[in-house]
């Protein structure tokens, strides 16, 4: 079963917790002061119009499920925590997706990233 993505009603993202998704990556990122100095419309233009963040991610669905949590307004050390879940055979797809995203204009505003990989046994 797929879950709707709230801010893009036309896009359906896979749910977290699928039995076959025994691998995960947690990637906290912090954007630079230059990013936050941009007006909201400028940040949106970099994200959507120039980096095509969501559009570039779509070919990796439904193999890669993800959820992003925002922490900047909560005073957290990272602005975003992104959780990816995938089956072991889809690990190359995650690497491709991360490479695509890391080579965008938007990513030039990331000043800290931690890439944590996890796995669990079986499909429980």
C-alpha positions as CSV (number, residue, x, y, z in Angstrom):
1,X,0.0,0.0,0.0
2,X,1.3,3.5,-0.8
3,X,0.8,6.6,1.2
4,X,-0.1,10.1,-0.1
5,X,2.5,12.8,0.4
6,X,0.8,15.7,2.0
7,X,2.3,18.7,0.2
8,X,2.1,17.0,-3.2
9,X,-1.3,15.4,-3.6
10,X,-0.4,14.2,-7.1
11,X,2.6,12.1,-5.7
12,X,2.2,8.8,-3.9
13,X,5.1,7.8,-1.7
14,X,5.6,4.3,-0.3
15,X,4.9,3.9,3.4
16,X,7.6,3.2,6.0
17,X,7.8,-0.1,7.8
18,X,7.5,-2.4,4.8
19,X,8.5,-6.0,5.6
20,X,11.1,-6.1,2.8
21,X,12.7,-2.8,3.8
22,X,15.3,-4.1,6.2
23,X,17.9,-1.4,5.5
24,X,17.7,2.2,6.4
25,X,19.7,5.4,6.3
26,X,19.3,8.4,8.7
27,X,20.8,11.5,7.2
28,X,20.6,14.7,9.4
29,X,21.6,17.8,7.5
30,X,22.2,21.4,8.4
31,X,21.9,24.2,5.8
32,X,24.2,27.1,5.8
33,X,23.5,30.6,7.0
34,X,23.5,31.7,3.3
35,X,20.5,29.3,2.7
36,X,18.5,30.8,5.6
37,X,19.4,34.3,4.5
38,X,17.5,33.7,1.2
39,X,13.9,34.8,1.1
40,X,11.4,31.9,1.3
41,X,10.5,32.3,-2.3
42,X,14.2,32.1,-3.3
43,X,14.7,28.9,-1.2
44,X,11.6,27.4,-2.9
45,X,13.0,28.3,-6.3
46,X,16.3,26.6,-5.6
47,X,14.5,23.6,-4.2
48,X,11.8,23.1,-6.8
49,X,12.7,25.1,-10.0
50,X,16.5,24.7,-10.1
51,X,17.4,21.6,-8.1
52,X,14.1,19.7,-8.8
53,X,14.5,18.0,-5.5
54,X,11.1,16.1,-5.5
55,X,11.0,15.5,-9.3
56,X,14.5,14.0,-9.2
57,X,13.5,11.7,-6.3
58,X,10.4,10.3,-8.1
59,X,12.2,7.6,-10.2
60,X,13.4,6.0,-7.0
61,X,9.8,5.3,-5.8
62,X,8.6,2.9,-4.6
63,X,12.0,1.3,-4.0
64,X,13.0,3.9,-1.5
65,X,10.6,5.1,1.2
66,X,11.5,8.3,3.0
67,X,10.3,10.7,5.6
68,X,11.8,14.1,6.4
69,X,11.5,15.8,9.8
70,X,12.1,19.5,10.2
71,X,14.1,20.6,13.3
72,X,15.3,24.2,12.6
73,X,12.4,25.9,14.3
74,X,12.8,23.6,17.3
75,X,16.3,24.7,18.0
76,X,17.8,21.3,17.0
77,X,21.4,21.1,15.8
78,X,20.2,19.8,12.4
79,X,17.6,21.5,10.1
80,X,16.4,18.3,8.6
81,X,16.4,14.6,9.5
82,X,15.7,12.4,6.6
83,X,14.9,8.7,7.1
84,X,15.2,6.3,4.1
85,X,14.0,2.7,4.2
86,X,14.7,0.1,1.4
87,X,15.3,-3.5,0.7
88,X,18.9,-4.7,0.6
89,X,18.8,-5.1,-3.2
90,X,17.8,-1.4,-3.5
91,X,20.9,-0.1,-1.8
92,X,22.4,0.9,-5.2
93,X,19.2,2.9,-5.9
94,X,19.7,4.8,-2.6
95,X,23.3,5.6,-3.5
96,X,22.1,6.9,-6.9
97,X,19.4,9.0,-5.3
98,X,21.9,10.5,-2.8
99,X,24.4,11.3,-5.6
100,X,21.7,13.0,-7.6
101,X,20.6,15.1,-4.7
102,X,24.1,15.9,-3.6
103,X,24.9,17.3,-7.1
104,X,22.2,19.9,-7.0
105,X,22.4,23.7,-6.3
106,X,20.4,23.1,-3.2
107,X,23.0,20.8,-1.8
108,X,25.7,23.5,-2.1
109,X,23.9,25.1,0.9
110,X,24.4,22.1,3.1
111,X,27.2,22.8,5.6
112,X,26.9,19.6,7.7
113,X,25.7,16.1,6.9
114,X,25.9,12.8,8.8
115,X,25.1,9.6,6.9
116,X,24.1,6.8,9.3
117,X,23.3,3.3,7.9
118,X,21.3,0.7,9.7
119,X,19.9,-2.8,9.0
120,X,17.7,-5.3,10.8
121,X,17.5,-9.0,10.4
122,X,14.7,-10.6,8.5
123,X,11.4,-9.0,7.6
124,X,9.9,-8.7,11.0
